[in-house]
Amino acid sequence: MIRTGTEYRESIRDGREVFVNGDRVADVTSHPAFRSMVEIRTRMQDMAHAPDTRDLMTVTRNGEAQVLLNALPFAQADWWAKRRATDAVLDMAGGIVTRIGDETVGEMWSLHDCAAALNDIDPRFAPNIIAHVDRAVSADLFHVSGNAGPATDGTEMALRVVRETDAGVVVRGAKYETAAAYANQAFIKPTLTNWGDAEQSSRAIGFVCDMATPGLKFLCRESFATRSPAEDYPLASRLDEADTLLIFDDVLVPWENVLFYRHTRAAMQVRATLHRYSAFAFVQRNLRLADMLIGVALLATRRSGLNRQQPVQEKLSQLALYRETINAHLTAAITLAERSPAGLMMPNQSLLYAGRMQAVSQLPAMIHLTRELCGAQLALMPDAAAFRAPDTARWLDRCYAGDDWTAKDRRRLMAFARDLLNSDYAGHRLTFQLFAQGPPFAQLAAVYRNFDWEGPLALVKDCAGLSESISERDSLSAGDSTVSKWFATVAPQGVAAH
């Protein structure tokens, strides 16, 4: 079933306990803090039904139409299709939206890959995993996740199971998640932690939570969308996603919603593979952000004529290098995609995680570079009201109009650039990009786990003429094994030549 936008809106009018600035929200679909994002999600749902976008946003599997972004990836072509569909959604939104579902539903595909391993650890929950992976596709739910929490290990609000019942487990604690207030369900998993020698823990719990579950409370931060006029803050007013602290006040999780429980080895297995799919959508957002940085910088420098100067062209080239580095990693991750243990098609893991780290680590410098190219007008441009008021508009028109630029267009560009680079919203988005899929050390750890260290090792061993005692030759493969199979003249052992 593919829901319409109206059906989505009605699904989140379920009496959930949502609070903004301490006040209870009566209807998340109409509250100013959520209204614009609910509208984007509504329009996204309707794209799957509209004649001009239906084929772009859906796929037919087993005779049933499915939302493409939720559908399991079985072939390289599925990833090209997902990339096109995500770009179409971001075009519709007119900016960057992180939580539209394509990023978070990928964690369910990781669970699909882990099902057999988790079954070996505790066979009670593997059928639940398969059922929920299927439901995420067939029910067309807005699925998010809950990972990090504000409480440290051992404190009262660190999420944990407080008791078991015949109906399920009762959990207490807190988790953060963006867009939870207007989502349908979330995959709640343990915070990244060091389990030490412990084999079991009440905090080693992963489950699917219906957002209308009794006892669940949503404490949302103040919205940037409600702070300032849309004319002066065109991004924040439309695209501020509601970061939420989820409070689990003795929430009952039915046994059929539990995906793993108590075994720390299960929690570590899930954490190690959690982003093998969802990182792709995350990096694709950075590509869109890079395009926005380039567009702002290019328009600002062309208006002033500075784009003809070599030092400015060098700075623009640095932005282009940043953009194309992200693009290359995304493209190569699809081109050299790999089979997962459960038979799904994964983006090339080493390239994907390396691309994510490159995009995130260089982002602050690229934002500052764009700020330099835009100049001081980011901070000095008067607001929209001044351009309308009779006593001030005539002076501003004379100051800011020139060549092919009207004063209105010049103000609009600087308002957009300010919201992208300099505003509270801009600072929040930068921090979000840096930490959304884990702190930098965790992202570097993913690079370490997935890079083919054996290739460079074999290369230097052979070039240096080291003896066989250094390591077993059969365990090494010269060069990048994923790339090598595309141009090797001799098929690797056990692989038939094509």
C-alpha positions in Angstrom: 0.0 0.0 0.0 1.3 3.5 -0.9 -0.4 6.1 1.2 -1.5 9.5 0.0 -0.4 12.7 1.7 -3.8 13.0 3.3 -3.5 9.5 4.7 -0.1 10.3 6.1 -1.4 13.5 7.8 -4.3 11.6 9.4 -1.9 8.9 10.7 0.0 11.3 12.9 -3.2 12.8 14.4 -3.2 10.1 17.1 -3.1 12.0 20.4 0.7 11.7 20.9 2.2 13.8 23.7 4.3 16.5 21.9 5.7 19.5 23.7 7.3 22.7 22.3 8.7 25.3 24.8 6.9 23.3 27.5 3.5 23.6 25.9 1.5 20.7 24.8 0.8 20.6 21.0 -2.8 19.9 20.0 -2.1 19.0 16.4 1.4 18.4 15.0 0.1 18.9 11.4 -0.9 22.5 12.0 1.5 23.7 14.7 4.0 26.3 13.3 7.0 24.3 14.5 6.1 21.3 12.4 3.7 22.5 9.7 6.2 23.1 6.9 7.9 19.8 7.4 4.6 17.9 7.6 3.7 19.6 4.3 6.9 18.5 2.7 6.3 14.9 3.8 2.7 15.2 2.5 3.9 16.4 -0.9 6.5 13.6 -0.9 3.7 11.0 -0.4 1.7 12.5 -3.2 4.7 12.3 -5.5 4.2 8.5 -5.5 0.7 9.0 -7.0 1.2 11.9 -9.3 1.4 10.8 -13.0 4.6 12.8 -13.7 6.5 11.4 -10.7 4.9 8.1 -10.0 7.4 6.0 -12.0 10.3 7.9 -10.4 9.1 7.3 -6.8 7.8 3.7 -7.0 8.8 0.2 -7.9 6.8 -2.9 -8.5 7.8 -6.0 -6.6 5.9 -9.3 -6.5 3.0 -7.6 -8.3 2.8 -4.9 -5.6 3.7 -1.2 -5.9 6.2 -0.1 -3.3 7.7 3.3 -2.4 11.1 3.1 -4.0 13.0 4.7 -1.1 11.6 2.1 1.3 12.2 -0.9 -1.0 15.1 -3.3 -0.4 18.1 -2.9 -2.8 18.8 -6.0 -4.8 20.7 -4.6 -7.7 23.0 -1.8 -8.7 20.2 -0.2 -10.7 18.2 0.1 -7.4 20.8 2.5 -6.1 20.7 4.7 -9.2 17.0 4.8 -8.9 17.1 5.7 -5.2 19.6 8.4 -5.9 17.3 9.9 -8.6 14.3 9.7 -6.3 16.0 11.4 -3.4 17.2 14.2 -5.7 13.6 14.7 -6.8 12.4 15.0 -3.2 15.2 17.5 -2.4 14.3 19.5 -5.5 10.6 19.6 -4.4 11.6 20.7 -0.9 13.9 23.4 -2.2 16.7 22.7 0.2 18.1 20.0 2.4 15.8 17.7 4.4 17.6 14.9 6.3 14.7 12.9 7.7 12.5 11.9 4.8 12.8 8.2 5.5 15.4 7.1 3.0 18.2 7.5 5.5 16.6 5.9 8.4 14.9 3.0 6.7 18.3 1.8 5.6 18.9 0.7 9.1 16.1 -1.9 8.7 18.0 -3.3 5.7 21.0 -3.7 8.0 18.9 -5.6 10.4 17.8 -7.8 7.4 21.5 -8.6 6.9 22.0 -9.3 10.6 19.0 -11.6 11.1 20.9 -14.9 10.7 23.7 -13.8 13.1 21.2 -12.5 15.6 19.2 -15.7 15.3 22.4 -17.6 16.4 22.7 -15.4 19.5 19.0 -15.5 20.5 16.5 -17.3 18.1 13.4 -15.6 19.7 13.6 -12.4 17.7 14.7 -13.2 14.2 11.1 -13.6 12.9 10.3 -10.2 14.3 13.2 -8.7 12.2 11.9 -10.2 9.0 8.3 -9.1 9.8 9.3 -5.5 10.5 11.5 -5.2 7.5 8.6 -6.3 5.4 6.2 -4.0 7.2 8.4 -1.0 6.6 8.0 -1.6 2.9 4.4 -2.8 2.7 2.8 -0.4 5.1 4.6 2.7 3.7 5.4 4.1 7.1 7.4 7.2 7.9 10.2 5.4 9.7 12.9 7.2 11.8 15.3 6.0 14.5 16.5 6.7 18.0 20.1 6.3 18.8 22.0 8.8 21.0 20.6 9.8 24.4 21.4 12.6 26.8 22.0 10.3 29.8 25.3 8.5 30.4 25.6 4.9 31.2 24.3 3.8 34.6 22.2 6.9 35.1 18.4 6.8 35.6 17.5 8.0 32.1 19.8 5.8 30.1 17.4 3.7 28.1 17.0 0.3 29.6 14.5 -2.5 30.3 13.0 -2.1 33.8 10.8 -5.2 33.8 9.5 -8.0 31.6 5.8 -9.0 31.3 3.9 -11.6 29.4 3.0 -8.8 26.9 6.5 -7.5 26.4 9.3 -5.5 28.0 8.8 -2.2 29.8 11.5 0.4 29.0 12.5 3.6 30.7 14.9 6.4 29.6 15.5 8.9 26.9 16.7 9.1 23.2 17.2 11.8 20.7 15.6 11.6 17.2 15.0 14.2 14.5 11.4 14.3 13.0 10.1 11.8 15.6 7.2 14.1 16.4 5.6 13.7 13.0 6.8 10.1 12.1 4.9 6.9 12.4 7.5 4.6 14.0 11.2 4.5 15.1 13.9 1.8 15.4 15.3 2.4 18.9 18.7 1.0 19.5 21.5 1.2 22.1 23.7 4.3 22.3 27.3 3.7 21.0 29.1 2.4 24.1 31.8 0.2 25.4 30.2 -3.0 26.8 33.5 -4.2 28.3 33.3 -7.9 29.3 29.6 -7.9 30.0 27.8 -10.5 28.1 24.3 -9.3 29.0 22.8 -5.9 29.9 19.4 -4.5 30.3 20.5 -1.6 28.0 21.2 -4.0 25.1 17.8 -3.6 23.6 16.6 -2.8 20.1 13.0 -2.5 19.2 10.5 -0.8 16.9 8.3 1.7 18.6 5.0 3.1 17.4 5.0 6.8 17.9 1.5 6.7 19.4 2.5 4.3 22.2 1.2 5.3 25.7 3.9 6.7 27.9 6.0 8.1 25.1 6.6 11.9 25.3 8.1 14.2 22.7 10.1 17.2 24.1 11.0 19.3 21.0 13.5 22.1 20.9 12.5 25.6 20.0 11.8 25.8 16.3 13.9 28.1 14.0 10.8 28.2 11.7 8.9 30.3 14.2 11.6 32.8 15.1 11.9 35.2 12.1 10.2 36.3 8.9 10.4 33.8 6.1 11.6 36.6 3.7 14.8 37.0 5.9 15.3 33.3 6.7 14.0 31.3 3.7 15.6 28.0 4.7 14.9 28.0 8.4 11.3 28.9 7.9 10.6 26.0 5.6 13.2 23.3 6.4 13.8 23.2 10.1 13.4 19.6 11.2 12.2 19.2 14.8 15.0 17.6 16.9 13.2 15.7 19.7 14.0 14.2 23.0 12.0 11.1 23.3 11.0 10.2 26.9 10.1 6.6 27.6 8.0 6.8 30.7 7.7 3.0 31.4 6.7 2.3 27.8 5.5 -1.2 27.0 7.2 -2.7 24.0 5.3 -5.8 22.7 7.5 -8.9 22.3 6.7 -8.9 18.6 8.4 -5.5 18.3 11.6 -6.5 20.1 14.5 -7.2 17.6 17.2 -8.1 20.0 17.5 -8.1 23.8 20.1 -8.4 26.6 22.9 -9.9 24.6 25.7 -7.3 24.2 27.1 -9.3 21.3 23.8 -8.7 19.4 24.0 -5.0 20.1 27.6 -4.8 18.9 26.7 -6.7 15.7 23.9 -4.3 14.9 26.0 -1.2 15.7 28.9 -2.4 13.4 26.7 -2.7 10.4 24.0 0.0 11.2 24.9 2.5 8.5 26.1 0.3 5.6 23.0 1.5 3.6 21.9 4.6 5.4 25.2 6.4 5.0 24.6 6.7 1.3 21.6 9.0 1.7 23.5 10.9 4.4 26.4 11.6 2.0 24.0 12.5 -0.8 22.7 15.3 1.4 26.3 16.6 1.6 26.4 16.6 -2.2 23.3 18.8 -2.3 24.8 21.1 0.4 28.0 21.4 -1.7 25.9 22.4 -4.7 24.2 25.1 -2.6 27.5 26.4 -1.4 28.8 26.6 -5.0 25.6 28.3 -6.3 25.7 31.0 -3.5 29.4 31.7 -4.0 29.2 31.8 -7.8 26.2 34.2 -7.8 27.8 36.4 -5.3 31.1 36.7 -7.1 29.6 37.0 -10.6 27.4 39.9 -9.4 30.4 41.8 -8.2 32.6 40.7 -11.1 35.2 39.2 -8.7 34.8 35.7 -10.3 37.2 36.9 -13.1 40.0 37.3 -10.6 42.4 34.3 -10.3 42.4 34.1 -6.4 38.6 34.0 -6.5 38.6 31.3 -9.2 41.0 29.2 -7.0 38.6 29.4 -4.1 35.7 28.4 -6.4 37.8 25.5 -7.6 38.3 24.3 -4.0 34.5 24.2 -3.6 34.3 22.3 -6.9 36.9 19.8 -5.7 34.9 19.3 -2.5 31.7 18.7 -4.5 33.3 16.3 -6.9 35.0 14.3 -4.2 31.6 13.6 -2.7 30.1 12.9 -6.1 33.0 10.5 -6.9 32.5 8.5 -3.7 28.8 8.2 -4.2 29.2 7.2 -7.9 31.9 4.7 -7.2 30.1 3.3 -4.2 27.2 2.3 -6.6 29.5 1.3 -9.5 31.5 -1.0 -7.3 28.6 -2.2 -5.1 28.9 -5.4 -3.1 26.7 -8.2 -2.1 25.7 -8.3 1.6 25.8 -11.6 3.5 22.0 -11.8 3.1 22.0 -11.1 -0.6 21.2 -7.4 -0.8 23.2 -5.0 -2.8 25.3 -2.7 -0.6 27.1 0.4 -1.8 30.9 -0.3 -1.7 31.5 0.0 2.0 35.1 1.3 2.0 34.3 4.0 -0.6 31.0 5.0 1.1 32.5 5.4 4.6 35.5 7.2 3.2 33.2 9.5 1.3 31.2 10.2 4.4 34.3 11.2 6.4 35.6 13.4 3.6 32.3 15.2 3.3 31.9 15.8 7.0 35.5 16.6 7.9 35.9 19.2 5.1 32.5 20.8 5.5 33.4 23.5 8.1 36.2 24.8 5.9 34.0 24.8 2.8 31.3 26.8 4.6 33.9 29.3 5.7 35.3 29.5 2.2 31.8 30.3 0.8 31.4 32.9 3.6 34.6 34.6 2.4 33.4 34.7 -1.2 30.1 36.2 -0.2 31.8 39.0 1.8 30.5 41.2 4.6 27.1 41.7 3.1 26.1 38.4 4.8 26.1 40.3 8.1 25.3 43.8 6.8 22.3 43.4 4.5 19.1 45.1 5.8 16.0 43.0 6.3 13.0 42.6 4.0 10.9 45.1 5.9 13.3 47.9 5.2 13.2 47.2 1.5 9.4 47.7 1.7 9.0 50.7 3.9 8.5 53.9 1.9 11.0 55.9 4.0 13.9 53.4 3.5 13.1 51.5 0.3 14.1 54.3 -2.1 17.5 54.5 -0.5 18.0 50.7 -0.5 16.9 50.4 -4.1 19.6 53.0 -5.1 22.2 51.3 -3.0 21.7 47.7 -4.1 20.4 47.8 -7.7 22.8 47.6 -10.5 23.6 45.9 -13.8 21.2 43.0 -14.3 20.5 42.8 -10.5 17.4 44.4 -8.9 17.7 45.4 -5.2 15.1 42.7 -4.4 17.1 39.9 -6.0 20.3 41.0 -4.3 18.6 41.0 -0.9 17.1 37.6 -1.6 20.4 36.1 -2.4 22.1 37.5 0.7 19.1 36.4 2.9 19.5 32.8 1.4 23.2 32.9 1.9 22.9 34.2 5.5 20.5 31.4 6.4 22.8 28.8 4.7 26.0 30.1 6.3 25.6 32.5 9.2 22.3 32.0 11.0 21.4 29.9 14.0 19.9 27.5 11.6 23.1 27.3 9.7 25.1 26.6 12.8 22.7 23.9 13.8 22.8 22.2 10.4 26.6 22.1 10.5 26.6 20.5 13.9 24.0 18.0 12.8 26.0 17.0 9.7 29.1 16.5 11.9 27.4 14.2 14.4 24.2 12.8 12.8 25.6 9.3 12.1 28.0 9.2 15.0 30.9 11.3 16.3 34.0 11.6 14.1 35.8 8.8 16.0 33.0 6.4 15.2 33.0 7.4 11.5 36.7 6.9 11.3 36.3 3.5 13.0 33.9 2.5 10.2 36.6 3.5 7.6 39.1 1.4 9.5 36.8 -1.7 9.6 36.0 -1.5 5.9 39.2 -0.5 4.1 41.2 -3.2 2.3 44.4 -3.1 4.3 45.7 -6.3 2.7 46.1 -4.7 -0.7 48.7 -2.1 0.3 50.4 -4.6 2.6 50.8 -7.1 -0.2 52.1 -4.4 -2.6 54.9 -3.3 -0.2 55.7 -6.8 0.8 56.3 -7.8 -2.8 58.1 -4.6 -3.9 60.4 -4.8 -0.8 61.1 -8.5 -1.4 60.1 -9.5 2.1 60.1 -13.1 3.0 57.1 -15.4 3.2 57.4 -15.5 6.9 55.9 -12.0 7.1 52.4 -13.3 6.4 50.5 -15.9 4.4 50.6 -14.9 0.7 47.2 -16.4 0.1 45.6 -14.0 2.6 46.7 -11.0 0.6 45.5 -9.5 -2.7 47.5 -6.9 -4.4 45.6 -3.6 -5.1 42.0 -2.9 -4.4 40.3 -6.3 -4.7 36.9 -4.7 -5.6 38.4 -2.7 -8.5 40.8 -5.4 -9.6 38.1 -7.8 -10.6 37.0 -5.3 -13.3 40.4 -5.3 -15.2 42.2 -8.4 -14.0 43.5 -10.5 -16.9 43.4 -13.6 -14.8 40.3 -14.4 -12.8 40.8 -14.5 -9.0 40.9 -18.0 -7.5 37.3 -19.4 -7.2 35.8 -16.7 -9.5 34.8 -17.7 -13.1 36.0 -15.4 -15.8 33.3 -13.6 -17.9 
